[in-house]
Amino acid sequence: MQAQNIIGVKELRTNLDHYINMVQNGEELTVVKRSKVVFKISPVDEEWETVGDFIQIKKGGISGKKLLAMLKNGQDDIQIIAIKRRSEKTYK
């Protein structure tokens, strides 16, 4: 049985990359704040499917606010913008 990794919120923030690597390597973390458990972090046990690549819409991605606005207008808007951006790159 694996030893439980208990860390504080401040420790998690300070050394986030280290703990991300631990989780990616299969370890689970229990995060505490003032000696009370606030959440657990565990590795993803399934493959995730890429639904959309918003970097294709705008280099560096798009803001959450803009994404929500686009989703309210329907997914076709996202596809149209992605196609338009690709076309602009192709012709420049």
PDB file with one MODEL, atoms N, CA, C and O in Angstrom:
MODEL        1
ATOM      1  N   MET A   1       0.835  -1.186   0.000  1.00  0.00           N
ATOM      2  CA  MET A   1       0.000   0.000   0.000  1.00  0.00           C
ATOM      3  C   MET A   1       0.885   1.258   0.000  1.00  0.00           C
ATOM      4  O   MET A   1       1.897   1.314   0.700  1.00  0.00           O
ATOM      5  N   GLN A   2       0.499   2.241  -0.776  1.00  0.00           N
ATOM      6  CA  GLN A   2       1.270   3.464  -0.964  1.00  0.00           C
ATOM      7  C   GLN A   2       1.077   4.411   0.218  1.00  0.00           C
ATOM      8  O   GLN A   2      -0.034   4.555   0.728  1.00  0.00           O
ATOM      9  N   ALA A   3       2.163   5.057   0.651  1.00  0.00           N
ATOM     10  CA  ALA A   3       2.074   6.035   1.732  1.00  0.00           C
ATOM     11  C   ALA A   3       1.283   7.241   1.253  1.00  0.00           C
ATOM     12  O   ALA A   3       1.371   7.636   0.090  1.00  0.00           O
ATOM     13  N   GLN A   4       0.507   7.824   2.166  1.00  0.00           N
ATOM     14  CA  GLN A   4      -0.306   8.971   1.802  1.00  0.00           C
ATOM     15  C   GLN A   4       0.539  10.240   1.831  1.00  0.00           C
ATOM     16  O   GLN A   4       1.258  10.485   2.800  1.00  0.00           O
ATOM     17  N   ASN A   5       0.458  11.039   0.784  1.00  0.00           N
ATOM     18  CA  ASN A   5       1.191  12.293   0.687  1.00  0.00           C
ATOM     19  C   ASN A   5       0.276  13.419   1.150  1.00  0.00           C
ATOM     20  O   ASN A   5      -0.684  13.762   0.459  1.00  0.00           O
ATOM     21  N   ILE A   6       0.564  13.996   2.308  1.00  0.00           N
ATOM     22  CA  ILE A   6      -0.232  15.081   2.858  1.00  0.00           C
ATOM     23  C   ILE A   6       0.606  16.352   2.793  1.00  0.00           C
ATOM     24  O   ILE A   6       1.721  16.407   3.314  1.00  0.00           O
ATOM     25  N   ILE A   7       0.047  17.378   2.139  1.00  0.00           N
ATOM     26  CA  ILE A   7       0.763  18.645   1.999  1.00  0.00           C
ATOM     27  C   ILE A   7      -0.181  19.801   2.304  1.00  0.00           C
ATOM     28  O   ILE A   7      -1.400  19.674   2.189  1.00  0.00           O
ATOM     29  N   GLY A   8       0.397  20.916   2.691  1.00  0.00           N
ATOM     30  CA  GLY A   8      -0.378  22.124   2.927  1.00  0.00           C
ATOM     31  C   GLY A   8      -0.603  22.899   1.640  1.00  0.00           C
ATOM     32  O   GLY A   8       0.118  22.720   0.658  1.00  0.00           O
ATOM     33  N   VAL A   9      -1.613  23.764   1.655  1.00  0.00           N
ATOM     34  CA  VAL A   9      -1.940  24.573   0.481  1.00  0.00           C
ATOM     35  C   VAL A   9      -0.745  25.444   0.085  1.00  0.00           C
ATOM     36  O   VAL A   9      -0.426  25.556  -1.098  1.00  0.00           O
ATOM     37  N   LYS A  10      -0.087  26.057   1.067  1.00  0.00           N
ATOM     38  CA  LYS A  10       1.061  26.923   0.770  1.00  0.00           C
ATOM     39  C   LYS A  10       2.194  26.118   0.127  1.00  0.00           C
ATOM     40  O   LYS A  10       2.821  26.580  -0.826  1.00  0.00           O
ATOM     41  N   GLU A  11       2.455  24.921   0.647  1.00  0.00           N
ATOM     42  CA  GLU A  11       3.489  24.049   0.076  1.00  0.00           C
ATOM     43  C   GLU A  11       3.143  23.684  -1.364  1.00  0.00           C
ATOM     44  O   GLU A  11       4.020  23.663  -2.228  1.00  0.00           O
ATOM     45  N   LEU A  12       1.874  23.397  -1.627  1.00  0.00           N
ATOM     46  CA  LEU A  12       1.430  23.062  -2.981  1.00  0.00           C
ATOM     47  C   LEU A  12       1.682  24.229  -3.927  1.00  0.00           C
ATOM     48  O   LEU A  12       2.215  24.042  -5.021  1.00  0.00           O
ATOM     49  N   ARG A  13       1.300  25.431  -3.508  1.00  0.00           N
ATOM     50  CA  ARG A  13       1.515  26.614  -4.355  1.00  0.00           C
ATOM     51  C   ARG A  13       2.993  26.866  -4.608  1.00  0.00           C
ATOM     52  O   ARG A  13       3.392  27.194  -5.725  1.00  0.00           O
ATOM     53  N   THR A  14       3.794  26.714  -3.578  1.00  0.00           N
ATOM     54  CA  THR A  14       5.225  27.005  -3.678  1.00  0.00           C
ATOM     55  C   THR A  14       5.951  26.038  -4.608  1.00  0.00           C
ATOM     56  O   THR A  14       6.844  26.443  -5.351  1.00  0.00           O
ATOM     57  N   ASN A  15       5.575  24.773  -4.570  1.00  0.00           N
ATOM     58  CA  ASN A  15       6.275  23.731  -5.339  1.00  0.00           C
ATOM     59  C   ASN A  15       5.335  22.993  -6.289  1.00  0.00           C
ATOM     60  O   ASN A  15       5.387  21.768  -6.403  1.00  0.00           O
ATOM     61  N   LEU A  16       4.487  23.744  -6.960  1.00  0.00           N
ATOM     62  CA  LEU A  16       3.451  23.147  -7.798  1.00  0.00           C
ATOM     63  C   LEU A  16       4.002  22.192  -8.847  1.00  0.00           C
ATOM     64  O   LEU A  16       3.457  21.103  -9.027  1.00  0.00           O
ATOM     65  N   ASP A  17       5.066  22.571  -9.541  1.00  0.00           N
ATOM     66  CA  ASP A  17       5.627  21.696 -10.586  1.00  0.00           C
ATOM     67  C   ASP A  17       6.049  20.340 -10.018  1.00  0.00           C
ATOM     68  O   ASP A  17       5.830  19.302 -10.642  1.00  0.00           O
ATOM     69  N   HIS A  18       6.647  20.358  -8.846  1.00  0.00           N
ATOM     70  CA  HIS A  18       7.073  19.116  -8.198  1.00  0.00           C
ATOM     71  C   HIS A  18       5.867  18.202  -7.950  1.00  0.00           C
ATOM     72  O   HIS A  18       5.920  17.005  -8.232  1.00  0.00           O
ATOM     73  N   TYR A  19       4.796  18.770  -7.428  1.00  0.00           N
ATOM     74  CA  TYR A  19       3.625  17.955  -7.112  1.00  0.00           C
ATOM     75  C   TYR A  19       2.869  17.514  -8.363  1.00  0.00           C
ATOM     76  O   TYR A  19       2.272  16.438  -8.379  1.00  0.00           O
ATOM     77  N   ILE A  20       2.890  18.331  -9.400  1.00  0.00           N
ATOM     78  CA  ILE A  20       2.297  17.901 -10.674  1.00  0.00           C
ATOM     79  C   ILE A  20       3.031  16.661 -11.174  1.00  0.00           C
ATOM     80  O   ILE A  20       2.399  15.700 -11.612  1.00  0.00           O
ATOM     81  N   ASN A  21       4.359  16.678 -11.112  1.00  0.00           N
ATOM     82  CA  ASN A  21       5.135  15.512 -11.543  1.00  0.00           C
ATOM     83  C   ASN A  21       4.807  14.281 -10.710  1.00  0.00           C
ATOM     84  O   ASN A  21       4.704  13.178 -11.245  1.00  0.00           O
ATOM     85  N   MET A  22       4.643  14.463  -9.399  1.00  0.00           N
ATOM     86  CA  MET A  22       4.294  13.326  -8.535  1.00  0.00           C
ATOM     87  C   MET A  22       2.969  12.701  -8.970  1.00  0.00           C
ATOM     88  O   MET A  22       2.849  11.481  -9.072  1.00  0.00           O
ATOM     89  N   VAL A  23       1.974  13.559  -9.226  1.00  0.00           N
ATOM     90  CA  VAL A  23       0.656  13.052  -9.629  1.00  0.00           C
ATOM     91  C   VAL A  23       0.736  12.389 -10.995  1.00  0.00           C
ATOM     92  O   VAL A  23       0.116  11.349 -11.218  1.00  0.00           O
ATOM     93  N   GLN A  24       1.493  12.982 -11.909  1.00  0.00           N
ATOM     94  CA  GLN A  24       1.657  12.369 -13.235  1.00  0.00           C
ATOM     95  C   GLN A  24       2.333  11.006 -13.137  1.00  0.00           C
ATOM     96  O   GLN A  24       2.142  10.153 -14.003  1.00  0.00           O
ATOM     97  N   ASN A  25       3.124  10.800 -12.082  1.00  0.00           N
ATOM     98  CA  ASN A  25       3.783   9.514 -11.870  1.00  0.00           C
ATOM     99  C   ASN A  25       2.939   8.555 -11.035  1.00  0.00           C
ATOM    100  O   ASN A  25       3.444   7.533 -10.570  1.00  0.00           O
ATOM    101  N   GLY A  26       1.666   8.873 -10.840  1.00  0.00           N
ATOM    102  CA  GLY A  26       0.748   7.939 -10.216  1.00  0.00           C
ATOM    103  C   GLY A  26       0.486   8.142  -8.734  1.00  0.00           C
ATOM    104  O   GLY A  26      -0.247   7.357  -8.132  1.00  0.00           O
ATOM    105  N   GLU A  27       1.062   9.172  -8.128  1.00  0.00           N
ATOM    106  CA  GLU A  27       0.840   9.382  -6.702  1.00  0.00           C
ATOM    107  C   GLU A  27      -0.383  10.255  -6.459  1.00  0.00           C
ATOM    108  O   GLU A  27      -0.744  11.090  -7.287  1.00  0.00           O
ATOM    109  N   GLU A  28      -1.012  10.047  -5.312  1.00  0.00           N
ATOM    110  CA  GLU A  28      -2.166  10.844  -4.908  1.00  0.00           C
ATOM    111  C   GLU A  28      -1.748  11.784  -3.791  1.00  0.00           C
ATOM    112  O   GLU A  28      -0.958  11.414  -2.922  1.00  0.00           O
ATOM    113  N   LEU A  29      -2.278  13.003  -3.814  1.00  0.00           N
ATOM    114  CA  LEU A  29      -1.956  13.993  -2.794  1.00  0.00           C
ATOM    115  C   LEU A  29      -3.213  14.373  -2.017  1.00  0.00           C
ATOM    116  O   LEU A  29      -4.298  14.482  -2.588  1.00  0.00           O
ATOM    117  N   THR A  30      -3.058  14.570  -0.723  1.00  0.00           N
ATOM    118  CA  THR A  30      -4.120  15.104   0.116  1.00  0.00           C
ATOM    119  C   THR A  30      -3.664  16.490   0.549  1.00  0.00           C
ATOM    120  O   THR A  30      -2.594  16.642   1.137  1.00  0.00           O
ATOM    121  N   VAL A  31      -4.474  17.494   0.258  1.00  0.00           N
ATOM    122  CA  VAL A  31      -4.103  18.875   0.552  1.00  0.00           C
ATOM    123  C   VAL A  31      -4.898  19.361   1.756  1.00  0.00           C
ATOM    124  O   VAL A  31      -6.120  19.228   1.815  1.00  0.00           O
ATOM    125  N   VAL A  32      -4.166  19.932   2.721  1.00  0.00           N
ATOM    126  CA  VAL A  32      -4.792  20.414   3.950  1.00  0.00           C
ATOM    127  C   VAL A  32      -4.593  21.918   4.096  1.00  0.00           C
ATOM    128  O   VAL A  32      -3.620  22.494   3.609  1.00  0.00           O
ATOM    129  N   LYS A  33      -5.549  22.529   4.784  1.00  0.00           N
ATOM    130  CA  LYS A  33      -5.457  23.945   5.141  1.00  0.00           C
ATOM    131  C   LYS A  33      -5.843  24.053   6.597  1.00  0.00           C
ATOM    132  O   LYS A  33      -6.957  23.693   6.978  1.00  0.00           O
ATOM    133  N   ARG A  34      -4.933  24.546   7.411  1.00  0.00           N
ATOM    134  CA  ARG A  34      -5.137  24.651   8.851  1.00  0.00           C
ATOM    135  C   ARG A  34      -5.535  23.306   9.453  1.00  0.00           C
ATOM    136  O   ARG A  34      -6.464  23.207  10.254  1.00  0.00           O
ATOM    137  N   SER A  35      -4.806  22.285   9.042  1.00  0.00           N
ATOM    138  CA  SER A  35      -4.953  20.910   9.543  1.00  0.00           C
ATOM    139  C   SER A  35      -6.256  20.232   9.148  1.00  0.00           C
ATOM    140  O   SER A  35      -6.597  19.193   9.713  1.00  0.00           O
ATOM    141  N   LYS A  36      -6.988  20.787   8.202  1.00  0.00           N
ATOM    142  CA  LYS A  36      -8.221  20.160   7.721  1.00  0.00           C
ATOM    143  C   LYS A  36      -8.073  19.831   6.235  1.00  0.00           C
ATOM    144  O   LYS A  36      -7.583  20.645   5.452  1.00  0.00           O
ATOM    145  N   VAL A  37      -8.498  18.642   5.868  1.00  0.00           N
ATOM    146  CA  VAL A  37      -8.437  18.228   4.467  1.00  0.00           C
ATOM    147  C   VAL A  37      -9.386  19.102   3.654  1.00  0.00           C
ATOM    148  O   VAL A  37     -10.564  19.237   3.985  1.00  0.00           O
ATOM    149  N   VAL A  38      -8.847  19.700   2.573  1.00  0.00           N
ATOM    150  CA  VAL A  38      -9.694  20.521   1.707  1.00  0.00           C
ATOM    151  C   VAL A  38      -9.944  19.876   0.342  1.00  0.00           C
ATOM    152  O   VAL A  38     -10.997  20.082  -0.261  1.00  0.00           O
ATOM    153  N   PHE A  39      -8.972  19.095  -0.145  1.00  0.00           N
ATOM    154  CA  PHE A  39      -9.198  18.351  -1.382  1.00  0.00           C
ATOM    155  C   PHE A  39      -8.093  17.330  -1.595  1.00  0.00           C
ATOM    156  O   PHE A  39      -7.063  17.342  -0.920  1.00  0.00           O
ATOM    157  N   LYS A  40      -8.338  16.443  -2.557  1.00  0.00           N
ATOM    158  CA  LYS A  40      -7.351  15.444  -2.953  1.00  0.00           C
ATOM    159  C   LYS A  40      -7.064  15.619  -4.434  1.00  0.00           C
ATOM    160  O   LYS A  40      -7.925  16.020  -5.218  1.00  0.00           O
ATOM    161  N   ILE A  41      -5.838  15.309  -4.787  1.00  0.00           N
ATOM    162  CA  ILE A  41      -5.427  15.346  -6.196  1.00  0.00           C
ATOM    163  C   ILE A  41      -4.968  13.942  -6.550  1.00  0.00           C
ATOM    164  O   ILE A  41      -4.124  13.358  -5.870  1.00  0.00           O
ATOM    165  N   SER A  42      -5.533  13.413  -7.620  1.00  0.00           N
ATOM    166  CA  SER A  42      -5.144  12.068  -8.041  1.00  0.00           C
ATOM    167  C   SER A  42      -4.951  12.047  -9.549  1.00  0.00           C
ATOM    168  O   SER A  42      -5.498  12.886 -10.265  1.00  0.00           O
ATOM    169  N   PRO A  43      -4.167  11.081 -10.029  1.00  0.00           N
ATOM    170  CA  PRO A  43      -3.938  10.985 -11.475  1.00  0.00           C
ATOM    171  C   PRO A  43      -5.228  10.671 -12.219  1.00  0.00           C
ATOM    172  O   PRO A  43      -6.134  10.033 -11.682  1.00  0.00           O
ATOM    173  N   VAL A  44      -5.295  11.120 -13.433  1.00  0.00           N
ATOM    174  CA  VAL A  44      -6.425  10.810 -14.301  1.00  0.00           C
ATOM    175  C   VAL A  44      -6.299   9.349 -14.693  1.00  0.00           C
ATOM    176  O   VAL A  44      -5.237   8.917 -15.142  1.00  0.00           O
ATOM    177  N   ASP A  45      -7.358   8.589 -14.531  1.00  0.00           N
ATOM    178  CA  ASP A  45      -7.289   7.164 -14.819  1.00  0.00           C
ATOM    179  C   ASP A  45      -7.918   6.794 -16.155  1.00  0.00           C
ATOM    180  O   ASP A  45      -8.190   5.624 -16.423  1.00  0.00           O
ATOM    181  N   GLU A  46      -8.141   7.787 -16.977  1.00  0.00           N
ATOM    182  CA  GLU A  46      -8.727   7.529 -18.290  1.00  0.00           C
ATOM    183  C   GLU A  46      -8.130   8.498 -19.294  1.00  0.00           C
ATOM    184  O   GLU A  46      -7.577   9.532 -18.921  1.00  0.00           O
ATOM    185  N   GLU A  47      -8.243   8.162 -20.553  1.00  0.00           N
ATOM    186  CA  GLU A  47      -7.750   9.040 -21.605  1.00  0.00           C
ATOM    187  C   GLU A  47      -8.776  10.140 -21.861  1.00  0.00           C
ATOM    188  O   GLU A  47      -9.982   9.891 -21.876  1.00  0.00           O
ATOM    189  N   TRP A  48      -8.285  11.345 -22.060  1.00  0.00           N
ATOM    190  CA  TRP A  48      -9.154  12.476 -22.379  1.00  0.00           C
ATOM    191  C   TRP A  48      -9.105  12.728 -23.877  1.00  0.00           C
ATOM    192  O   TRP A  48      -8.052  12.627 -24.507  1.00  0.00           O
ATOM    193  N   GLU A  49     -10.234  13.051 -24.418  1.00  0.00           N
ATOM    194  CA  GLU A  49     -10.331  13.345 -25.839  1.00  0.00           C
ATOM    195  C   GLU A  49     -10.262  14.853 -26.035  1.00  0.00           C
ATOM    196  O   GLU A  49     -10.917  15.603 -25.312  1.00  0.00           O
ATOM    197  N   THR A  50      -9.475  15.300 -27.005  1.00  0.00           N
ATOM    198  CA  THR A  50      -9.421  16.722 -27.314  1.00  0.00           C
ATOM    199  C   THR A  50     -10.688  17.100 -28.059  1.00  0.00           C
ATOM    200  O   THR A  50     -10.954  16.601 -29.153  1.00  0.00           O
ATOM    201  N   VAL A  51     -11.458  17.982 -27.460  1.00  0.00           N
ATOM    202  CA  VAL A  51     -12.718  18.404 -28.066  1.00  0.00           C
ATOM    203  C   VAL A  51     -12.489  19.609 -28.973  1.00  0.00           C
ATOM    204  O   VAL A  51     -13.088  19.706 -30.044  1.00  0.00           O
ATOM    205  N   GLY A  52     -11.641  20.507 -28.553  1.00  0.00           N
ATOM    206  CA  GLY A  52     -11.349  21.682 -29.365  1.00  0.00           C
ATOM    207  C   GLY A  52      -9.981  22.221 -29.017  1.00  0.00           C
ATOM    208  O   GLY A  52      -9.553  22.153 -27.864  1.00  0.00           O
ATOM    209  N   ASP A  53      -9.306  22.748 -29.993  1.00  0.00           N
ATOM    210  CA  ASP A  53      -7.994  23.332 -29.776  1.00  0.00           C
ATOM    211  C   ASP A  53      -8.119  24.835 -29.985  1.00  0.00           C
ATOM    212  O   ASP A  53      -8.087  25.321 -31.115  1.00  0.00           O
ATOM    213  N   PHE A  54      -8.260  25.557 -28.890  1.00  0.00           N
ATOM    214  CA  PHE A  54      -8.525  26.985 -28.987  1.00  0.00           C
ATOM    215  C   PHE A  54      -7.287  27.798 -29.336  1.00  0.00           C
ATOM    216  O   PHE A  54      -7.387  29.000 -29.583  1.00  0.00           O
ATOM    217  N   ILE A  55      -6.131  27.165 -29.360  1.00  0.00           N
ATOM    218  CA  ILE A  55      -4.929  27.850 -29.818  1.00  0.00           C
ATOM    219  C   ILE A  55      -5.036  28.090 -31.323  1.00  0.00           C
ATOM    220  O   ILE A  55      -4.432  29.022 -31.853  1.00  0.00           O
ATOM    221  N   GLN A  56      -5.812  27.237 -32.010  1.00  0.00           N
ATOM    222  CA  GLN A  56      -6.011  27.445 -33.446  1.00  0.00           C
ATOM    223  C   GLN A  56      -6.861  28.679 -33.701  1.00  0.00           C
ATOM    224  O   GLN A  56      -6.774  29.278 -34.773  1.00  0.00           O
ATOM    225  N   ILE A  57      -7.679  29.066 -32.733  1.00  0.00           N
ATOM    226  CA  ILE A  57      -8.508  30.260 -32.885  1.00  0.00           C
ATOM    227  C   ILE A  57      -7.649  31.505 -32.701  1.00  0.00           C
ATOM    228  O   ILE A  57      -7.739  32.455 -33.479  1.00  0.00           O
ATOM    229  N   LYS A  58      -6.820  31.489 -31.670  1.00  0.00           N
ATOM    230  CA  LYS A  58      -5.955  32.630 -31.384  1.00  0.00           C
ATOM    231  C   LYS A  58      -4.702  32.104 -30.703  1.00  0.00           C
ATOM    232  O   LYS A  58      -4.797  31.301 -29.775  1.00  0.00           O
ATOM    233  N   LYS A  59      -3.529  32.544 -31.147  1.00  0.00           N
ATOM    234  CA  LYS A  59      -2.279  32.110 -30.543  1.00  0.00           C
ATOM    235  C   LYS A  59      -2.320  32.390 -29.042  1.00  0.00           C
ATOM    236  O   LYS A  59      -2.628  33.505 -28.620  1.00  0.00           O
ATOM    237  N   GLY A  60      -2.011  31.380 -28.247  1.00  0.00           N
ATOM    238  CA  GLY A  60      -2.061  31.536 -26.795  1.00  0.00           C
ATOM    239  C   GLY A  60      -3.427  31.210 -26.215  1.00  0.00           C
ATOM    240  O   GLY A  60      -3.616  31.281 -25.001  1.00  0.00           O
ATOM    241  N   GLY A  61      -4.387  30.851 -27.071  1.00  0.00           N
ATOM    242  CA  GLY A  61      -5.729  30.514 -26.590  1.00  0.00           C
ATOM    243  C   GLY A  61      -6.628  31.730 -26.535  1.00  0.00           C
ATOM    244  O   GLY A  61      -6.275  32.803 -27.023  1.00  0.00           O
ATOM    245  N   ILE A  62      -7.800  31.551 -25.933  1.00  0.00           N
ATOM    246  CA  ILE A  62      -8.764  32.642 -25.799  1.00  0.00           C
ATOM    247  C   ILE A  62      -9.205  32.723 -24.348  1.00  0.00           C
ATOM    248  O   ILE A  62      -9.032  31.773 -23.585  1.00  0.00           O
ATOM    249  N   SER A  63      -9.771  33.854 -23.972  1.00  0.00           N
ATOM    250  CA  SER A  63     -10.217  34.033 -22.588  1.00  0.00           C
ATOM    251  C   SER A  63     -11.471  33.196 -22.339  1.00  0.00           C
ATOM    252  O   SER A  63     -12.217  32.871 -23.263  1.00  0.00           O
ATOM    253  N   GLY A  64     -11.679  32.863 -21.088  1.00  0.00           N
ATOM    254  CA  GLY A  64     -12.880  32.122 -20.708  1.00  0.00           C
ATOM    255  C   GLY A  64     -14.138  32.896 -21.062  1.00  0.00           C
ATOM    256  O   GLY A  64     -15.135  32.314 -21.488  1.00  0.00           O
ATOM    257  N   LYS A  65     -14.088  34.207 -20.886  1.00  0.00           N
ATOM    258  CA  LYS A  65     -15.244  35.063 -21.189  1.00  0.00           C
ATOM    259  C   LYS A  65     -15.610  34.973 -22.669  1.00  0.00           C
ATOM    260  O   LYS A  65     -16.780  34.835 -23.025  1.00  0.00           O
ATOM    261  N   LYS A  66     -14.586  35.054 -23.525  1.00  0.00           N
ATOM    262  CA  LYS A  66     -14.839  34.966 -24.968  1.00  0.00           C
ATOM    263  C   LYS A  66     -15.340  33.569 -25.346  1.00  0.00           C
ATOM    264  O   LYS A  66     -16.235  33.434 -26.180  1.00  0.00           O
ATOM    265  N   LEU A  67     -14.764  32.538 -24.736  1.00  0.00           N
ATOM    266  CA  LEU A  67     -15.193  31.172 -25.016  1.00  0.00           C
ATOM    267  C   LEU A  67     -16.661  30.982 -24.657  1.00  0.00           C
ATOM    268  O   LEU A  67     -17.425  30.411 -25.436  1.00  0.00           O
ATOM    269  N   LEU A  68     -17.058  31.461 -23.474  1.00  0.00           N
ATOM    270  CA  LEU A  68     -18.461  31.334 -23.064  1.00  0.00           C
ATOM    271  C   LEU A  68     -19.387  32.067 -24.030  1.00  0.00           C
ATOM    272  O   LEU A  68     -20.454  31.560 -24.377  1.00  0.00           O
ATOM    273  N   ALA A  69     -18.985  33.245 -24.460  1.00  0.00           N
ATOM    274  CA  ALA A  69     -19.793  33.987 -25.426  1.00  0.00           C
ATOM    275  C   ALA A  69     -19.935  33.210 -26.729  1.00  0.00           C
ATOM    276  O   ALA A  69     -21.013  33.161 -27.321  1.00  0.00           O
ATOM    277  N   MET A  70     -18.833  32.602 -27.168  1.00  0.00           N
ATOM    278  CA  MET A  70     -18.865  31.826 -28.409  1.00  0.00           C
ATOM    279  C   MET A  70     -19.750  30.601 -28.253  1.00  0.00           C
ATOM    280  O   MET A  70     -20.501  30.256 -29.165  1.00  0.00           O
ATOM    281  N   LEU A  71     -19.667  29.944 -27.105  1.00  0.00           N
ATOM    282  CA  LEU A  71     -20.480  28.750 -26.881  1.00  0.00           C
ATOM    283  C   LEU A  71     -21.966  29.088 -26.822  1.00  0.00           C
ATOM    284  O   LEU A  71     -22.803  28.298 -27.260  1.00  0.00           O
ATOM    285  N   LYS A  72     -22.295  30.260 -26.279  1.00  0.00           N
ATOM    286  CA  LYS A  72     -23.699  30.687 -26.239  1.00  0.00           C
ATOM    287  C   LYS A  72     -24.261  30.845 -27.639  1.00  0.00           C
ATOM    288  O   LYS A  72     -25.450  30.630 -27.873  1.00  0.00           O
ATOM    289  N   ASN A  73     -23.382  31.229 -28.579  1.00  0.00           N
ATOM    290  CA  ASN A  73     -23.800  31.421 -29.966  1.00  0.00           C
ATOM    291  C   ASN A  73     -23.807  30.124 -30.766  1.00  0.00           C
ATOM    292  O   ASN A  73     -24.235  30.111 -31.921  1.00  0.00           O
ATOM    293  N   GLY A  74     -23.344  29.045 -30.172  1.00  0.00           N
ATOM    294  CA  GLY A  74     -23.323  27.760 -30.863  1.00  0.00           C
ATOM    295  C   GLY A  74     -21.931  27.365 -31.285  1.00  0.00           C
ATOM    296  O   GLY A  74     -21.086  28.222 -31.540  1.00  0.00           O
ATOM    297  N   GLN A  75     -21.687  26.078 -31.362  1.00  0.00           N
ATOM    298  CA  GLN A  75     -20.364  25.554 -31.679  1.00  0.00           C
ATOM    299  C   GLN A  75     -19.920  25.932 -33.084  1.00  0.00           C
ATOM    300  O   GLN A  75     -18.720  26.004 -33.349  1.00  0.00           O
ATOM    301  N   ASP A  76     -20.855  26.174 -33.981  1.00  0.00           N
ATOM    302  CA  ASP A  76     -20.485  26.532 -35.356  1.00  0.00           C
ATOM    303  C   ASP A  76     -19.615  27.782 -35.387  1.00  0.00           C
ATOM    304  O   ASP A  76     -18.710  27.889 -36.215  1.00  0.00           O
ATOM    305  N   ASP A  77     -19.886  28.732 -34.486  1.00  0.00           N
ATOM    306  CA  ASP A  77     -19.083  29.952 -34.434  1.00  0.00           C
ATOM    307  C   ASP A  77     -17.621  29.627 -34.155  1.00  0.00           C
ATOM    308  O   ASP A  77     -16.727  30.223 -34.756  1.00  0.00           O
ATOM    309  N   ILE A  78     -17.375  28.695 -33.257  1.00  0.00           N
ATOM    310  CA  ILE A  78     -16.009  28.314 -32.923  1.00  0.00           C
ATOM    311  C   ILE A  78     -15.335  27.687 -34.138  1.00  0.00           C
ATOM    312  O   ILE A  78     -14.182  27.995 -34.439  1.00  0.00           O
ATOM    313  N   GLN A  79     -16.046  26.816 -34.829  1.00  0.00           N
ATOM    314  CA  GLN A  79     -15.478  26.169 -35.999  1.00  0.00           C
ATOM    315  C   GLN A  79     -15.187  27.188 -37.105  1.00  0.00           C
ATOM    316  O   GLN A  79     -14.161  27.098 -37.778  1.00  0.00           O
ATOM    317  N   ILE A  80     -16.083  28.148 -37.290  1.00  0.00           N
ATOM    318  CA  ILE A  80     -15.902  29.158 -38.327  1.00  0.00           C
ATOM    319  C   ILE A  80     -14.670  30.007 -38.029  1.00  0.00           C
ATOM    320  O   ILE A  80     -13.870  30.275 -38.925  1.00  0.00           O
ATOM    321  N   ILE A  81     -14.515  30.428 -36.783  1.00  0.00           N
ATOM    322  CA  ILE A  81     -13.347  31.230 -36.421  1.00  0.00           C
ATOM    323  C   ILE A  81     -12.074  30.426 -36.611  1.00  0.00           C
ATOM    324  O   ILE A  81     -11.081  30.953 -37.112  1.00  0.00           O
ATOM    325  N   ALA A  82     -12.085  29.163 -36.220  1.00  0.00           N
ATOM    326  CA  ALA A  82     -10.899  28.316 -36.378  1.00  0.00           C
ATOM    327  C   ALA A  82     -10.538  28.179 -37.852  1.00  0.00           C
ATOM    328  O   ALA A  82      -9.363  28.261 -38.210  1.00  0.00           O
ATOM    329  N   ILE A  83     -11.522  27.974 -38.698  1.00  0.00           N
ATOM    330  CA  ILE A  83     -11.276  27.848 -40.135  1.00  0.00           C
ATOM    331  C   ILE A  83     -10.764  29.169 -40.690  1.00  0.00           C
ATOM    332  O   ILE A  83      -9.837  29.182 -41.499  1.00  0.00           O
ATOM    333  N   LYS A  84     -11.359  30.286 -40.263  1.00  0.00           N
ATOM    334  CA  LYS A  84     -10.935  31.601 -40.736  1.00  0.00           C
ATOM    335  C   LYS A  84      -9.477  31.852 -40.358  1.00  0.00           C
ATOM    336  O   LYS A  84      -8.702  32.336 -41.183  1.00  0.00           O
ATOM    337  N   ARG A  85      -9.098  31.532 -39.128  1.00  0.00           N
ATOM    338  CA  ARG A  85      -7.720  31.749 -38.685  1.00  0.00           C
ATOM    339  C   ARG A  85      -6.755  30.902 -39.508  1.00  0.00           C
ATOM    340  O   ARG A  85      -5.702  31.382 -39.927  1.00  0.00           O
ATOM    341  N   ARG A  86      -7.115  29.646 -39.737  1.00  0.00           N
ATOM    342  CA  ARG A  86      -6.238  28.786 -40.543  1.00  0.00           C
ATOM    343  C   ARG A  86      -6.084  29.348 -41.946  1.00  0.00           C
ATOM    344  O   ARG A  86      -4.986  29.334 -42.503  1.00  0.00           O
ATOM    345  N   SER A  87      -7.180  29.844 -42.526  1.00  0.00           N
ATOM    346  CA  SER A  87      -7.137  30.406 -43.878  1.00  0.00           C
ATOM    347  C   SER A  87      -6.252  31.631 -43.922  1.00  0.00           C
ATOM    348  O   SER A  87      -5.485  31.803 -44.870  1.00  0.00           O
ATOM    349  N   GLU A  88      -6.340  32.496 -42.907  1.00  0.00           N
ATOM    350  CA  GLU A  88      -5.517  33.685 -42.868  1.00  0.00           C
ATOM    351  C   GLU A  88      -4.037  33.318 -42.823  1.00  0.00           C
ATOM    352  O   GLU A  88      -3.221  33.964 -43.480  1.00  0.00           O
ATOM    353  N   LYS A  89      -3.688  32.305 -42.066  1.00  0.00           N
ATOM    354  CA  LYS A  89      -2.284  31.867 -41.974  1.00  0.00           C
ATOM    355  C   LYS A  89      -1.820  31.299 -43.301  1.00  0.00           C
ATOM    356  O   LYS A  89      -0.670  31.490 -43.698  1.00  0.00           O
ATOM    357  N   THR A  90      -2.722  30.595 -43.994  1.00  0.00           N
ATOM    358  CA  THR A  90      -2.377  29.976 -45.261  1.00  0.00           C
ATOM    359  C   THR A  90      -2.065  31.007 -46.324  1.00  0.00           C
ATOM    360  O   THR A  90      -1.154  30.800 -47.126  1.00  0.00           O
ATOM    361  N   TYR A  91      -2.795  32.112 -46.354  1.00  0.00           N
ATOM    362  CA  TYR A  91      -2.647  33.090 -47.427  1.00  0.00           C
ATOM    363  C   TYR A  91      -1.634  34.180 -47.132  1.00  0.00           C
ATOM    364  O   TYR A  91      -1.361  35.004 -48.005  1.00  0.00           O
ATOM    365  N   LYS A  92      -1.072  34.216 -45.942  1.00  0.00           N
ATOM    366  CA  LYS A  92      -0.108  35.281 -45.622  1.00  0.00           C
ATOM    367  C   LYS A  92       1.272  34.911 -46.050  1.00  0.00           C
ATOM    368  O   LYS A  92       2.207  35.688 -45.859  1.00  0.00           O
TER     369      LYS A  92
ENDMDL
END
